[in-house]
Amino acid sequence: MGIKIMQSSLLRKSIGQQEFVELPEGTPLECLQKLADWFPEMRFWLYDKNGDIRPQLWLFVNGQRIYDKELNDRLKDGDELRVLLALSGG
């Protein structure tokens, strides 16, 4: 079954409008890296020019927002990782 990765509609454009991508188990950081490897266009949205995760990228595991200290926590089979890009209304 693996980890189901859901993206916002903006990010979905980079993965061919798929509603979700299923990845093998791993950490949120590993899942983001796999997304960037499988869909190179995602790299721009996920990482800044220094290779750090963009601060406007919000991650949720099973509906709960996670923060930096939880990025290396192992996800379990069946978990859902939601990736949202929080844009300012400037």
Secondary structure, DSSP 8 states (H G I E B T S, - for coil): --EEEEE-HHHHGGGTT-SEEEE-S--HHHHHHHHHHH-TTHHHHHB-TTS-B-TTEEEEETTEEE-GGGTTS---TT-EEEEEE-----
